[in-house]
């Protein structure tokens, strides 16, 4: 299997001029830990993650260095640290030129690259254009394990997957971070919903696509106010089985 067969296509992004507060709220509302940063042409120029919000003046966690250390480090690093801790825009805290993968990168290489670089996600690019994202949560725990046990998806599976994604993304209730995996007509839906009615709607939309044999529900429900997180009934039942 390759990146394009499991990546999330409808990626939530921010611009370099997005406020830090807006980026933080977007991550909380969608239950995600990182956001690609794109310019007006849709080109990937950076990524912002939870770690970039740890050292911030708003919560009093900025680094405190002694006078001698500041002298040894010089003015440049101190200035950069000040911008990261007190800047107001995403461009002030993002990691520029993040590590990326191509659409045809094999899953084995993606896993090895994640482990080597210690990252949780890779933006997927076509040239300079952002076309998707592959996260560690989807890849390591679910996809990589299944990929060792079943053959690669067929061309028909790829077509079914594309049609399901198109059918879901045209509606407002489409799950956040939608991931669709198809293996010999069996469909696995993953993502975040904030209304339980969206679960059935997503399943019905997938079932209506020609060639689909069965739909497996891995959609997680999140309360946007409290942050309460619940797995799908199918996954909860499987986890509770002896």
Secondary structure, 3 states (H helix, E strand, C coil): CEHHHCCECCCCEECCCCEHHHHHHHHHHHCCCEEEEECCCCEEEEEEEHHHHCCCHHHCCCCCCCHHHHHHHCHHHHHHHHHHHHCCEHHHHCEECCCEEECCCEHHHHHHHHHHHCCCEEEEEECCEEEEEEEHHHHHHHHHHHHCCCCCCCHHHHHHHHHHHHHHHCCCCCCEEEEEEEECCEEEEEEEECCCHHHHHHHHHHHCCCCCCEEEEEEEEECCCCCCEECCHHHHHHHHCC
